[in-house]
Amino acid sequence: MTYNFCTLFDSNYLSRGIALYRSLEKHCGNFHLFIFAFDNRTFQLLKKLNLSKATIISLTEFEDEKLLEVKPTRSIAEYCWTSTSATILYVLENFDVDNCTYVDADVFFYSSPKPIFDELGDKSILITEHRYSPQYNKELKAGKYCVQFVTFKKDENGLKALRWWRDRCLEWCYARYEDGKFGDQLYLDDWTERFEGVHVMKNLGGGLAAWNVQQYDFKVVNDKIFGIEKSTGKEFEVIFYHFHYLKFFNDGKIELGRRTLSKDVLNIFYKNYIKFLEDIKDELLKIDSSFDPHGSTKNNFTWKTPILYFYRKLLGVYNIFDKEKFLEN
């Protein structure tokens, strides 16, 4: 079986997108990644990299009248969310595949996703819970499920749900909570009742992120990462981690969000990932030195900055570091 994935990103996320591809290349031998390049620079650079297990799709190829109609009404992020379901549908309708899994560009694989697909079995759709740690639970406004890894088979149940989702996102997809909606995510909350053939991922090794890692301890054994659920002692192999909210700044600092991250999490996940992104950045700059493939932004200092510093330090969630800290051996 070939595991077909799709993702989307522009040049501000280019290093992350390539990291995703290479993590799949290492851990998922029989795969193909359909990459939707959301600007021309990304399209041209990806073409030059000759990724043997990827198909690069430009906006010109992908965008249809309905997407172009709503595009002016959405921010860049909102338009990406609007397009997520459409990318999956595009792959299923235009390529000879029987399944497609959308995965966020800032996801990184540490072992094969085969156990997740084995778990799906003969069901048509797979969705992933946020599994929020209690102190960070945003389920009511951000959704029970996270659009970070979602699978559809090209069958009646899969296509019915996918086309419904695409239509809803065209109607409304914004970065705010409104009338039970938020972006493309809250639409998934009732899928286990609304549609047939929906499976919720059970494997704890998938969907790890800053909003849930507080529930686990981690260890490395023979270059494999294992998690241990604190409440049950259940052990599992890590499959993928979602590096949501990782930000690079022009002054050499990075931010990892406002959630408590243990030293083990920083060392096992973030340190190696940031090193890998830096290596990819160096590689890309040899091809085109006119941009930053991390999408670094200005670290704005305002009168609120000292207050924010003390507030976040007090809560143990400052998580702003000198990048060089993560590049040390």
Beta strands, then each sheet from edge to edge (+ up, - down):
strand 1: 3-9
strand 2: 31-37
strand 3: 54-58
strand 4: 99-103
strand 5: 107-109
strand 6: 125-127
strand 7: 149-153
strand 8: 177-178
strand 9: 181-182
strand 10: 198-200
strand 11: 208-209
strand 12: 216-221
strand 13: 224-229
strand 14: 235-237
strand 15: 240-242
strand 16: 247-248
strand 17: 253-255
strand 18: 320-322
sheet 1: 3+ 2+ 1+ 4+ 7- 6+ 10+
sheet 2: 5+ 15- 11-
sheet 3: 8+ 9-
sheet 4: 12+ 13- 14+
sheet 5: 16+ 17- 18+
end
